Amino acid sequence: MEWEADHIVPLWKVDRSLPWDEQIRFWSIDNLQTLCRPCHKAKSAREAAERAALKRGPDPQLPILFNLTTA
């Protein structure tokens, strides 16, 4: 089985407005874990989907799907 290094908290989630001494911990070994290749691939796919959804923003059809009215 092959192992890969993975950031526990993805670097794209790091709040860049934090002071550098708080940000740097996300680039340290404390934010790393080893995962088997299939697990790392699955985790990366979930994170990519989450990031894409955040970039798209809220679904404009959500009020319709839940029968909500917008003000």
N, CA, C and O atoms as a Tripos MOL2 file, in Angstrom:
@<TRIPOS>MOLECULE
protein
  284   283    71     0     0
PROTEIN
NO_CHARGES

@<TRIPOS>ATOM
      1 N           0.8420   -1.1720    0.0000 N.3       1 MET1
      2 CA          0.0000    0.0000    0.0000 C.3       1 MET1
      3 C           0.8910    1.2410    0.0000 C.2       1 MET1
      4 O           1.9020    1.3010    0.7000 O.2       1 MET1
      5 N           0.4980    2.2160   -0.7920 N.am      2 GLU2
      6 CA          1.2390    3.4670   -0.8520 C.3       2 GLU2
      7 C           0.5660    4.5170    0.0210 C.2       2 GLU2
      8 O          -0.6590    4.5500    0.1410 O.2       2 GLU2
      9 N           1.3760    5.3710    0.6270 N.am      3 TRP3
     10 CA          0.8930    6.4100    1.5240 C.3       3 TRP3
     11 C           1.2130    7.7800    0.9530 C.2       3 TRP3
     12 O           2.2080    7.9540    0.2500 O.2       3 TRP3
     13 N           0.3700    8.7420    1.2580 N.am      4 GLU4
     14 CA          0.5700   10.1110    0.7790 C.3       4 GLU4
     15 C           0.3880   11.0830    1.9390 C.2       4 GLU4
     16 O          -0.3650   10.8240    2.8780 O.2       4 GLU4
     17 N           1.0960   12.2080    1.8510 N.am      5 ALA5
     18 CA          0.9500   13.2660    2.8590 C.3       5 ALA5
     19 C          -0.2790   14.0970    2.5260 C.2       5 ALA5
     20 O          -0.5590   14.3780    1.3600 O.2       5 ALA5
     21 N          -1.0100   14.4880    3.5680 N.am      6 ASP6
     22 CA         -2.2400   15.2450    3.3990 C.3       6 ASP6
     23 C          -2.2910   16.3450    4.4480 C.2       6 ASP6
     24 O          -1.9410   16.1300    5.6080 O.2       6 ASP6
     25 N          -2.7330   17.5280    4.0230 N.am      7 HIS7
     26 CA         -2.9740   18.6000    4.9820 C.3       7 HIS7
     27 C          -4.3170   18.3240    5.6640 C.2       7 HIS7
     28 O          -5.3340   18.1740    4.9860 O.2       7 HIS7
     29 N          -4.3270   18.2560    6.9780 N.am      8 ILE8
     30 CA         -5.5480   18.0000    7.7270 C.3       8 ILE8
     31 C          -6.5440   19.1280    7.4590 C.2       8 ILE8
     32 O          -7.6900   18.8790    7.0850 O.2       8 ILE8
     33 N          -6.0980   20.3580    7.6530 N.am      9 VAL9
     34 CA         -6.8910   21.5330    7.2730 C.3       9 VAL9
     35 C          -6.3440   21.9820    5.9260 C.2       9 VAL9
     36 O          -5.1880   22.3980    5.8500 O.2       9 VAL9
     37 N          -7.1320   21.9120    4.8690 N.am     10 PRO10
     38 CA         -6.6320   22.3180    3.5550 C.3      10 PRO10
     39 C          -6.1270   23.7610    3.5860 C.2      10 PRO10
     40 O          -6.7210   24.6250    4.2320 O.2      10 PRO10
     41 N          -5.0340   24.0060    2.8830 N.am     11 LEU11
     42 CA         -4.4260   25.3330    2.9160 C.3      11 LEU11
     43 C          -5.3460   26.4090    2.3630 C.2      11 LEU11
     44 O          -5.2210   27.5730    2.7430 O.2      11 LEU11
     45 N          -6.2670   26.0510    1.4770 N.am     12 TRP12
     46 CA         -7.1830   27.0600    0.9410 C.3      12 TRP12
     47 C          -8.1850   27.5240    1.9940 C.2      12 TRP12
     48 O          -8.8340   28.5550    1.8140 O.2      12 TRP12
     49 N          -8.3180   26.7800    3.0850 N.am     13 LYS13
     50 CA         -9.2360   27.1750    4.1500 C.3      13 LYS13
     51 C          -8.5910   28.1080    5.1800 C.2      13 LYS13
     52 O          -9.2800   28.6350    6.0540 O.2      13 LYS13
     53 N          -7.2880   28.3130    5.0830 N.am     14 VAL14
     54 CA         -6.5860   29.1480    6.0640 C.3      14 VAL14
     55 C          -6.9960   30.6050    5.8720 C.2      14 VAL14
     56 O          -6.9420   31.1340    4.7620 O.2      14 VAL14
     57 N          -7.3970   31.2330    6.9440 N.am     15 ASP15
     58 CA         -7.7960   32.6440    6.9310 C.3      15 ASP15
     59 C          -6.5380   33.5020    6.7660 C.2      15 ASP15
     60 O          -5.7490   33.6490    7.7000 O.2      15 ASP15
     61 N          -6.3650   34.0570    5.5800 N.am     16 ARG16
     62 CA         -5.1540   34.8330    5.2770 C.3      16 ARG16
     63 C          -5.1150   36.1720    5.9990 C.2      16 ARG16
     64 O          -4.1100   36.8800    5.9320 O.2      16 ARG16
     65 N          -6.2020   36.5330    6.6940 N.am     17 SER17
     66 CA         -6.1810   37.7750    7.4600 C.3      17 SER17
     67 C          -5.5920   37.5540    8.8600 C.2      17 SER17
     68 O          -5.3440   38.5170    9.5860 O.2      17 SER17
     69 N          -5.3680   36.2990    9.2370 N.am     18 LEU18
     70 CA         -4.7410   36.0080   10.5150 C.3      18 LEU18
     71 C          -3.2930   36.4730   10.4990 C.2      18 LEU18
     72 O          -2.6690   36.5110    9.4390 O.2      18 LEU18
     73 N          -2.7540   36.8270   11.6540 N.am     19 PRO19
     74 CA         -1.3230   37.1540   11.7100 C.3      19 PRO19
     75 C          -0.4910   35.9520   11.2520 C.2      19 PRO19
     76 O          -0.8980   34.8040   11.4290 O.2      19 PRO19
     77 N           0.6560   36.2220   10.6720 N.am     20 TRP20
     78 CA          1.4930   35.1530   10.1140 C.3      20 TRP20
     79 C           1.8380   34.1000   11.1580 C.2      20 TRP20
     80 O           1.8610   32.9110   10.8400 O.2      20 TRP20
     81 N           2.1060   34.5040   12.3920 N.am     21 ASP21
     82 CA          2.4700   33.5190   13.4090 C.3      21 ASP21
     83 C           1.3280   32.5490   13.7170 C.2      21 ASP21
     84 O           1.5740   31.4620   14.2390 O.2      21 ASP21
     85 N           0.0920   32.9220   13.4070 N.am     22 GLU22
     86 CA         -1.0360   31.9940   13.5410 C.3      22 GLU22
     87 C          -1.2330   31.1770   12.2650 C.2      22 GLU22
     88 O          -1.6250   30.0110   12.3280 O.2      22 GLU22
     89 N          -0.9650   31.7810   11.1160 N.am     23 GLN23
     90 CA         -1.1060   31.0610    9.8390 C.3      23 GLN23
     91 C          -0.0710   29.9690    9.6770 C.2      23 GLN23
     92 O          -0.3690   28.9050    9.1330 O.2      23 GLN23
     93 N           1.1390   30.2180   10.1430 N.am     24 ILE24
     94 CA          2.2670   29.3180    9.8720 C.3      24 ILE24
     95 C           2.0180   27.9010   10.3820 C.2      24 ILE24
     96 O           2.5790   26.9440    9.8490 O.2      24 ILE24
     97 N           1.1820   27.7610   11.4090 N.am     25 ARG25
     98 CA          0.9420   26.4150   11.9380 C.3      25 ARG25
     99 C           0.2750   25.5010   10.9170 C.2      25 ARG25
    100 O           0.4090   24.2800   10.9950 O.2      25 ARG25
    101 N          -0.4440   26.0870    9.9590 N.am     26 PHE26
    102 CA         -1.0960   25.2620    8.9470 C.3      26 PHE26
    103 C          -0.1060   24.7030    7.9270 C.2      26 PHE26
    104 O          -0.4170   23.7520    7.2100 O.2      26 PHE26
    105 N           1.0790   25.2920    7.8650 N.am     27 TRP27
    106 CA          2.1170   24.8030    6.9610 C.3      27 TRP27
    107 C           3.1170   23.9110    7.6960 C.2      27 TRP27
    108 O           4.1100   23.4810    7.1100 O.2      27 TRP27
    109 N           2.8610   23.6310    8.9740 N.am     28 SER28
    110 CA          3.7910   22.8300    9.7610 C.3      28 SER28
    111 C           3.3940   21.3590    9.7520 C.2      28 SER28
    112 O           2.3390   20.9800    9.2440 O.2      28 SER28
    113 N           4.2490   20.5640   10.3160 N.am     29 ILE29
    114 CA          4.0040   19.1190   10.3730 C.3      29 ILE29
    115 C           2.7710   18.7920   11.2140 C.2      29 ILE29
    116 O           2.1810   17.7220   11.0600 O.2      29 ILE29
    117 N           2.3790   19.7070   12.1020 N.am     30 ASP30
    118 CA          1.1960   19.4830   12.9310 C.3      30 ASP30
    119 C          -0.0880   19.4200   12.1050 C.2      30 ASP30
    120 O          -1.1020   18.8980   12.5680 O.2      30 ASP30
    121 N          -0.0430   19.9480   10.8910 N.am     31 ASN31
    122 CA         -1.2230   19.9340   10.0240 C.3      31 ASN31
    123 C          -1.0910   18.8730    8.9260 C.2      31 ASN31
    124 O          -1.7840   18.9360    7.9110 O.2      31 ASN31
    125 N          -0.2230   17.9280    9.1300 N.am     32 LEU32
    126 CA         -0.0360   16.8610    8.1450 C.3      32 LEU32
    127 C          -0.4420   15.5180    8.7290 C.2      32 LEU32
    128 O          -0.3130   15.2640    9.9270 O.2      32 LEU32
    129 N          -0.9330   14.6760    7.8460 N.am     33 GLN33
    130 CA         -1.2360   13.2960    8.2030 C.3      33 GLN33
    131 C          -0.9190   12.4290    6.9910 C.2      33 GLN33
    132 O          -0.8460   12.9220    5.8650 O.2      33 GLN33
    133 N          -0.7350   11.1580    7.2260 N.am     34 THR34
    134 CA         -0.5560   10.2390    6.1090 C.3      34 THR34
    135 C          -1.8730    9.5140    5.8720 C.2      34 THR34
    136 O          -2.5580    9.0910    6.8030 O.2      34 THR34
    137 N          -2.1970    9.3880    4.6060 N.am     35 LEU35
    138 CA         -3.3890    8.6490    4.1930 C.3      35 LEU35
    139 C          -2.9950    7.6860    3.0870 C.2      35 LEU35
    140 O          -2.0730    7.9530    2.3160 O.2      35 LEU35
    141 N          -3.6940    6.5740    3.0160 N.am     36 CYS36
    142 CA         -3.4610    5.6840    1.8840 C.3      36 CYS36
    143 C          -3.9340    6.4220    0.6250 C.2      36 CYS36
    144 O          -4.7720    7.3220    0.6960 O.2      36 CYS36
    145 N          -3.3940    6.0320   -0.5000 N.am     37 ARG37
    146 CA         -3.7030    6.7340   -1.7480 C.3      37 ARG37
    147 C          -5.2090    6.8130   -2.0400 C.2      37 ARG37
    148 O          -5.6840    7.8940   -2.3860 O.2      37 ARG37
    149 N          -5.9860    5.7220   -1.9190 N.am     38 PRO38
    150 CA         -7.4300    5.8350   -2.1890 C.3      38 PRO38
    151 C          -8.1350    6.7970   -1.2210 C.2      38 PRO38
    152 O          -9.0190    7.5490   -1.6330 O.2      38 PRO38
    153 N          -7.7510    6.7760    0.0570 N.am     39 CYS39
    154 CA         -8.3800    7.6770    1.0340 C.3      39 CYS39
    155 C          -8.0210    9.1310    0.7440 C.2      39 CYS39
    156 O          -8.8650   10.0200    0.8550 O.2      39 CYS39
    157 N          -6.7690    9.3670    0.3730 N.am     40 HIS40
    158 CA         -6.3400   10.7350    0.0610 C.3      40 HIS40
    159 C          -7.0640   11.2530   -1.1780 C.2      40 HIS40
    160 O          -7.4700   12.4140   -1.2290 O.2      40 HIS40
    161 N          -7.2190   10.3930   -2.1640 N.am     41 LYS41
    162 CA         -7.9280   10.7830   -3.3820 C.3      41 LYS41
    163 C          -9.3850   11.1380   -3.0660 C.2      41 LYS41
    164 O          -9.9070   12.1290   -3.5770 O.2      41 LYS41
    165 N         -10.0350   10.3360   -2.2320 N.am     42 ALA42
    166 CA        -11.4340   10.5940   -1.8630 C.3      42 ALA42
    167 C         -11.5510   11.8870   -1.0530 C.2      42 ALA42
    168 O         -12.4600   12.6820   -1.2920 O.2      42 ALA42
    169 N         -10.6480   12.1050   -0.1030 N.am     43 LYS43
    170 CA        -10.6910   13.3180    0.7200 C.3      43 LYS43
    171 C         -10.4540   14.5490   -0.1510 C.2      43 LYS43
    172 O         -11.1290   15.5660    0.0050 O.2      43 LYS43
    173 N          -9.5080   14.4530   -1.0520 N.am     44 SER44
    174 CA         -9.2250   15.5750   -1.9550 C.3      44 SER44
    175 C         -10.4230   15.8970   -2.8440 C.2      44 SER44
    176 O         -10.7080   17.0650   -3.1090 O.2      44 SER44
    177 N         -11.1210   14.8640   -3.3000 N.am     45 ALA45
    178 CA        -12.3110   15.0780   -4.1320 C.3      45 ALA45
    179 C         -13.4120   15.7750   -3.3370 C.2      45 ALA45
    180 O         -14.0610   16.6880   -3.8490 O.2      45 ALA45
    181 N         -13.6290   15.3510   -2.0870 N.am     46 ARG46
    182 CA        -14.6390   16.0080   -1.2360 C.3      46 ARG46
    183 C         -14.2880   17.4740   -1.0070 C.2      46 ARG46
    184 O         -15.1550   18.3450   -1.0740 O.2      46 ARG46
    185 N         -13.0170   17.7370   -0.7380 N.am     47 GLU47
    186 CA        -12.5830   19.1140   -0.4930 C.3      47 GLU47
    187 C         -12.6980   19.9620   -1.7580 C.2      47 GLU47
    188 O         -13.0650   21.1350   -1.6830 O.2      47 GLU47
    189 N         -12.3940   19.3910   -2.9010 N.am     48 ALA48
    190 CA        -12.5220   20.1280   -4.1610 C.3      48 ALA48
    191 C         -13.9810   20.4730   -4.4330 C.2      48 ALA48
    192 O         -14.2860   21.5750   -4.8900 O.2      48 ALA48
    193 N         -14.8830   19.5320   -4.1530 N.am     49 ALA49
    194 CA        -16.3130   19.7930   -4.3410 C.3      49 ALA49
    195 C         -16.7870   20.8860   -3.3890 C.2      49 ALA49
    196 O         -17.5770   21.7480   -3.7750 O.2      49 ALA49
    197 N         -16.3130   20.8530   -2.1590 N.am     50 GLU50
    198 CA        -16.6740   21.8810   -1.1820 C.3      50 GLU50
    199 C         -16.1810   23.2560   -1.6310 C.2      50 GLU50
    200 O         -16.9090   24.2460   -1.5560 O.2      50 GLU50
    201 N         -14.9470   23.2970   -2.0930 N.am     51 ARG51
    202 CA        -14.3750   24.5730   -2.5480 C.3      51 ARG51
    203 C         -15.1310   25.1100   -3.7610 C.2      51 ARG51
    204 O         -15.3940   26.3090   -3.8480 O.2      51 ARG51
    205 N         -15.4780   24.2340   -4.6860 N.am     52 ALA52
    206 CA        -16.2260   24.6500   -5.8830 C.3      52 ALA52
    207 C         -17.6020   25.1900   -5.4890 C.2      52 ALA52
    208 O         -18.0600   26.1900   -6.0410 O.2      52 ALA52
    209 N         -18.2580   24.5270   -4.5370 N.am     53 ALA53
    210 CA        -19.5730   24.9800   -4.0860 C.3      53 ALA53
    211 C         -19.4770   26.3570   -3.4350 C.2      53 ALA53
    212 O         -20.3550   27.1980   -3.6290 O.2      53 ALA53
    213 N         -18.4260   26.5890   -2.6700 N.am     54 LEU54
    214 CA        -18.2350   27.8960   -2.0390 C.3      54 LEU54
    215 C         -18.0110   28.9850   -3.0870 C.2      54 LEU54
    216 O         -18.5040   30.1040   -2.9460 O.2      54 LEU54
    217 N         -17.2680   28.6490   -4.1310 N.am     55 LYS55
    218 CA        -17.0050   29.6260   -5.1940 C.3      55 LYS55
    219 C         -18.2790   29.9520   -5.9670 C.2      55 LYS55
    220 O         -18.4760   31.0900   -6.3930 O.2      55 LYS55
    221 N         -19.1430   28.9560   -6.1470 N.am     56 ARG56
    222 CA        -20.4000   29.1830   -6.8690 C.3      56 ARG56
    223 C         -21.3620   30.0390   -6.0690 C.2      56 ARG56
    224 O         -22.1560   30.7860   -6.6400 O.2      56 ARG56
    225 N         -21.2950   29.9340   -4.7480 N.am     57 GLY57
    226 CA        -22.2070   30.6830   -3.8990 C.3      57 GLY57
    227 C         -23.4850   29.9080   -3.6860 C.2      57 GLY57
    228 O         -23.6180   28.7740   -4.1470 O.2      57 GLY57
    229 N         -24.4410   30.5270   -2.9790 N.am     58 PRO58
    230 CA        -25.6850   29.8250   -2.6800 C.3      58 PRO58
    231 C         -26.4810   29.5310   -3.9520 C.2      58 PRO58
    232 O         -26.4350   30.2850   -4.9240 O.2      58 PRO58
    233 N         -27.1910   28.4440   -3.9190 N.am     59 ASP59
    234 CA        -28.0220   28.0360   -5.0550 C.3      59 ASP59
    235 C         -29.2380   28.9490   -5.1290 C.2      59 ASP59
    236 O         -30.0290   28.9800   -4.1870 O.2      59 ASP59
    237 N         -29.4120   29.6930   -6.2170 N.am     60 PRO60
    238 CA        -30.5470   30.6050   -6.3130 C.3      60 PRO60
    239 C         -31.8980   29.8920   -6.3360 C.2      60 PRO60
    240 O         -32.9320   30.5240   -6.1170 O.2      60 PRO60
    241 N         -31.9010   28.5920   -6.5960 N.am     61 GLN61
    242 CA        -33.1590   27.8480   -6.6440 C.3      61 GLN61
    243 C         -33.5360   27.2630   -5.2870 C.2      61 GLN61
    244 O         -34.5920   26.6400   -5.1700 O.2      61 GLN61
    245 N         -32.7160   27.4410   -4.2690 N.am     62 LEU62
    246 CA        -33.0090   26.8830   -2.9620 C.3      62 LEU62
    247 C         -34.3700   27.3110   -2.4300 C.2      62 LEU62
    248 O         -35.1070   26.4590   -1.9350 O.2      62 LEU62
    249 N         -34.7450   28.5950   -2.5040 N.am     63 PRO63
    250 CA        -36.0890   28.9570   -2.0140 C.3      63 PRO63
    251 C         -37.2040   28.2040   -2.7310 C.2      63 PRO63
    252 O         -38.2170   27.8560   -2.1230 O.2      63 PRO63
    253 N         -37.0150   27.9550   -4.0200 N.am     64 ILE64
    254 CA        -38.0290   27.2230   -4.7860 C.3      64 ILE64
    255 C         -38.0880   25.7650   -4.3430 C.2      64 ILE64
    256 O         -39.1710   25.1970   -4.1940 O.2      64 ILE64
    257 N         -36.9260   25.1670   -4.1350 N.am     65 LEU65
    258 CA        -36.8720   23.7640   -3.7580 C.3      65 LEU65
    259 C         -37.5300   23.5230   -2.3980 C.2      65 LEU65
    260 O         -38.1370   22.4770   -2.1670 O.2      65 LEU65
    261 N         -37.4030   24.4910   -1.5150 N.am     66 PHE66
    262 CA        -37.9560   24.3270   -0.1720 C.3      66 PHE66
    263 C         -39.2590   25.1150    0.0010 C.2      66 PHE66
    264 O         -39.7490   25.2770    1.1190 O.2      66 PHE66
    265 N         -39.8020   25.5940   -1.0880 N.am     67 ASN67
    266 CA        -41.0600   26.3300   -1.0730 C.3      67 ASN67
    267 C         -41.0000   27.5270   -0.1100 C.2      67 ASN67
    268 O         -41.9270   27.7600    0.6660 O.2      67 ASN67
    269 N         -39.9130   28.2630   -0.1740 N.am     68 LEU68
    270 CA        -39.7340   29.4270    0.6720 C.3      68 LEU68
    271 C         -39.9790   30.6760   -0.1740 C.2      68 LEU68
    272 O         -39.7520   30.6740   -1.3830 O.2      68 LEU68
    273 N         -40.4230   31.6910    0.4470 N.am     69 THR69
    274 CA        -40.5920   32.9590   -0.2630 C.3      69 THR69
    275 C         -39.4320   33.8620    0.0720 C.2      69 THR69
    276 O         -38.9170   33.8530    1.1900 O.2      69 THR69
    277 N         -39.0320   34.6350   -0.9030 N.am     70 THR70
    278 CA        -37.9520   35.5910   -0.6720 C.3      70 THR70
    279 C         -38.5420   36.9530   -0.4310 C.2      70 THR70
    280 O         -39.5550   37.3090   -1.0310 O.2      70 THR70
    281 N         -37.9250   37.7150    0.4350 N.am     71 ALA71
    282 CA        -38.4390   39.0490    0.7650 C.3      71 ALA71
    283 C         -37.9650   40.0720   -0.2280 C.2      71 ALA71
    284 O         -38.3000   41.2510   -0.1080 O.2      71 ALA71
@<TRIPOS>BOND
     1     1     2 1
     2     2     3 1
     3     3     4 2
     4     3     5 am
     5     5     6 1
     6     6     7 1
     7     7     8 2
     8     7     9 am
     9     9    10 1
    10    10    11 1
    11    11    12 2
    12    11    13 am
    13    13    14 1
    14    14    15 1
    15    15    16 2
    16    15    17 am
    17    17    18 1
    18    18    19 1
    19    19    20 2
    20    19    21 am
    21    21    22 1
    22    22    23 1
    23    23    24 2
    24    23    25 am
    25    25    26 1
    26    26    27 1
    27    27    28 2
    28    27    29 am
    29    29    30 1
    30    30    31 1
    31    31    32 2
    32    31    33 am
    33    33    34 1
    34    34    35 1
    35    35    36 2
    36    35    37 am
    37    37    38 1
    38    38    39 1
    39    39    40 2
    40    39    41 am
    41    41    42 1
    42    42    43 1
    43    43    44 2
    44    43    45 am
    45    45    46 1
    46    46    47 1
    47    47    48 2
    48    47    49 am
    49    49    50 1
    50    50    51 1
    51    51    52 2
    52    51    53 am
    53    53    54 1
    54    54    55 1
    55    55    56 2
    56    55    57 am
    57    57    58 1
    58    58    59 1
    59    59    60 2
    60    59    61 am
    61    61    62 1
    62    62    63 1
    63    63    64 2
    64    63    65 am
    65    65    66 1
    66    66    67 1
    67    67    68 2
    68    67    69 am
    69    69    70 1
    70    70    71 1
    71    71    72 2
    72    71    73 am
    73    73    74 1
    74    74    75 1
    75    75    76 2
    76    75    77 am
    77    77    78 1
    78    78    79 1
    79    79    80 2
    80    79    81 am
    81    81    82 1
    82    82    83 1
    83    83    84 2
    84    83    85 am
    85    85    86 1
    86    86    87 1
    87    87    88 2
    88    87    89 am
    89    89    90 1
    90    90    91 1
    91    91    92 2
    92    91    93 am
    93    93    94 1
    94    94    95 1
    95    95    96 2
    96    95    97 am
    97    97    98 1
    98    98    99 1
    99    99   100 2
   100    99   101 am
   101   101   102 1
   102   102   103 1
   103   103   104 2
   104   103   105 am
   105   105   106 1
   106   106   107 1
   107   107   108 2
   108   107   109 am
   109   109   110 1
   110   110   111 1
   111   111   112 2
   112   111   113 am
   113   113   114 1
   114   114   115 1
   115   115   116 2
   116   115   117 am
   117   117   118 1
   118   118   119 1
   119   119   120 2
   120   119   121 am
   121   121   122 1
   122   122   123 1
   123   123   124 2
   124   123   125 am
   125   125   126 1
   126   126   127 1
   127   127   128 2
   128   127   129 am
   129   129   130 1
   130   130   131 1
   131   131   132 2
   132   131   133 am
   133   133   134 1
   134   134   135 1
   135   135   136 2
   136   135   137 am
   137   137   138 1
   138   138   139 1
   139   139   140 2
   140   139   141 am
   141   141   142 1
   142   142   143 1
   143   143   144 2
   144   143   145 am
   145   145   146 1
   146   146   147 1
   147   147   148 2
   148   147   149 am
   149   149   150 1
   150   150   151 1
   151   151   152 2
   152   151   153 am
   153   153   154 1
   154   154   155 1
   155   155   156 2
   156   155   157 am
   157   157   158 1
   158   158   159 1
   159   159   160 2
   160   159   161 am
   161   161   162 1
   162   162   163 1
   163   163   164 2
   164   163   165 am
   165   165   166 1
   166   166   167 1
   167   167   168 2
   168   167   169 am
   169   169   170 1
   170   170   171 1
   171   171   172 2
   172   171   173 am
   173   173   174 1
   174   174   175 1
   175   175   176 2
   176   175   177 am
   177   177   178 1
   178   178   179 1
   179   179   180 2
   180   179   181 am
   181   181   182 1
   182   182   183 1
   183   183   184 2
   184   183   185 am
   185   185   186 1
   186   186   187 1
   187   187   188 2
   188   187   189 am
   189   189   190 1
   190   190   191 1
   191   191   192 2
   192   191   193 am
   193   193   194 1
   194   194   195 1
   195   195   196 2
   196   195   197 am
   197   197   198 1
   198   198   199 1
   199   199   200 2
   200   199   201 am
   201   201   202 1
   202   202   203 1
   203   203   204 2
   204   203   205 am
   205   205   206 1
   206   206   207 1
   207   207   208 2
   208   207   209 am
   209   209   210 1
   210   210   211 1
   211   211   212 2
   212   211   213 am
   213   213   214 1
   214   214   215 1
   215   215   216 2
   216   215   217 am
   217   217   218 1
   218   218   219 1
   219   219   220 2
   220   219   221 am
   221   221   222 1
   222   222   223 1
   223   223   224 2
   224   223   225 am
   225   225   226 1
   226   226   227 1
   227   227   228 2
   228   227   229 am
   229   229   230 1
   230   230   231 1
   231   231   232 2
   232   231   233 am
   233   233   234 1
   234   234   235 1
   235   235   236 2
   236   235   237 am
   237   237   238 1
   238   238   239 1
   239   239   240 2
   240   239   241 am
   241   241   242 1
   242   242   243 1
   243   243   244 2
   244   243   245 am
   245   245   246 1
   246   246   247 1
   247   247   248 2
   248   247   249 am
   249   249   250 1
   250   250   251 1
   251   251   252 2
   252   251   253 am
   253   253   254 1
   254   254   255 1
   255   255   256 2
   256   255   257 am
   257   257   258 1
   258   258   259 1
   259   259   260 2
   260   259   261 am
   261   261   262 1
   262   262   263 1
   263   263   264 2
   264   263   265 am
   265   265   266 1
   266   266   267 1
   267   267   268 2
   268   267   269 am
   269   269   270 1
   270   270   271 1
   271   271   272 2
   272   271   273 am
   273   273   274 1
   274   274   275 1
   275   275   276 2
   276   275   277 am
   277   277   278 1
   278   278   279 1
   279   279   280 2
   280   279   281 am
   281   281   282 1
   282   282   283 1
   283   283   284 2
@<TRIPOS>SUBSTRUCTURE
     1 MET1         2 RESIDUE 1 A MET
     2 GLU2         6 RESIDUE 1 A GLU
     3 TRP3        10 RESIDUE 1 A TRP
     4 GLU4        14 RESIDUE 1 A GLU
     5 ALA5        18 RESIDUE 1 A ALA
     6 ASP6        22 RESIDUE 1 A ASP
     7 HIS7        26 RESIDUE 1 A HIS
     8 ILE8        30 RESIDUE 1 A ILE
     9 VAL9        34 RESIDUE 1 A VAL
    10 PRO10       38 RESIDUE 1 A PRO
    11 LEU11       42 RESIDUE 1 A LEU
    12 TRP12       46 RESIDUE 1 A TRP
    13 LYS13       50 RESIDUE 1 A LYS
    14 VAL14       54 RESIDUE 1 A VAL
    15 ASP15       58 RESIDUE 1 A ASP
    16 ARG16       62 RESIDUE 1 A ARG
    17 SER17       66 RESIDUE 1 A SER
    18 LEU18       70 RESIDUE 1 A LEU
    19 PRO19       74 RESIDUE 1 A PRO
    20 TRP20       78 RESIDUE 1 A TRP
    21 ASP21       82 RESIDUE 1 A ASP
    22 GLU22       86 RESIDUE 1 A GLU
    23 GLN23       90 RESIDUE 1 A GLN
    24 ILE24       94 RESIDUE 1 A ILE
    25 ARG25       98 RESIDUE 1 A ARG
    26 PHE26      102 RESIDUE 1 A PHE
    27 TRP27      106 RESIDUE 1 A TRP
    28 SER28      110 RESIDUE 1 A SER
    29 ILE29      114 RESIDUE 1 A ILE
    30 ASP30      118 RESIDUE 1 A ASP
    31 ASN31      122 RESIDUE 1 A ASN
    32 LEU32      126 RESIDUE 1 A LEU
    33 GLN33      130 RESIDUE 1 A GLN
    34 THR34      134 RESIDUE 1 A THR
    35 LEU35      138 RESIDUE 1 A LEU
    36 CYS36      142 RESIDUE 1 A CYS
    37 ARG37      146 RESIDUE 1 A ARG
    38 PRO38      150 RESIDUE 1 A PRO
    39 CYS39      154 RESIDUE 1 A CYS
    40 HIS40      158 RESIDUE 1 A HIS
    41 LYS41      162 RESIDUE 1 A LYS
    42 ALA42      166 RESIDUE 1 A ALA
    43 LYS43      170 RESIDUE 1 A LYS
    44 SER44      174 RESIDUE 1 A SER
    45 ALA45      178 RESIDUE 1 A ALA
    46 ARG46      182 RESIDUE 1 A ARG
    47 GLU47      186 RESIDUE 1 A GLU
    48 ALA48      190 RESIDUE 1 A ALA
    49 ALA49      194 RESIDUE 1 A ALA
    50 GLU50      198 RESIDUE 1 A GLU
    51 ARG51      202 RESIDUE 1 A ARG
    52 ALA52      206 RESIDUE 1 A ALA
    53 ALA53      210 RESIDUE 1 A ALA
    54 LEU54      214 RESIDUE 1 A LEU
    55 LYS55      218 RESIDUE 1 A LYS
    56 ARG56      222 RESIDUE 1 A ARG
    57 GLY57      226 RESIDUE 1 A GLY
    58 PRO58      230 RESIDUE 1 A PRO
    59 ASP59      234 RESIDUE 1 A ASP
    60 PRO60      238 RESIDUE 1 A PRO
    61 GLN61      242 RESIDUE 1 A GLN
    62 LEU62      246 RESIDUE 1 A LEU
    63 PRO63      250 RESIDUE 1 A PRO
    64 ILE64      254 RESIDUE 1 A ILE
    65 LEU65      258 RESIDUE 1 A LEU
    66 PHE66      262 RESIDUE 1 A PHE
    67 ASN67      266 RESIDUE 1 A ASN
    68 LEU68      270 RESIDUE 1 A LEU
    69 THR69      274 RESIDUE 1 A THR
    70 THR70      278 RESIDUE 1 A THR
    71 ALA71      282 RESIDUE 1 A ALA
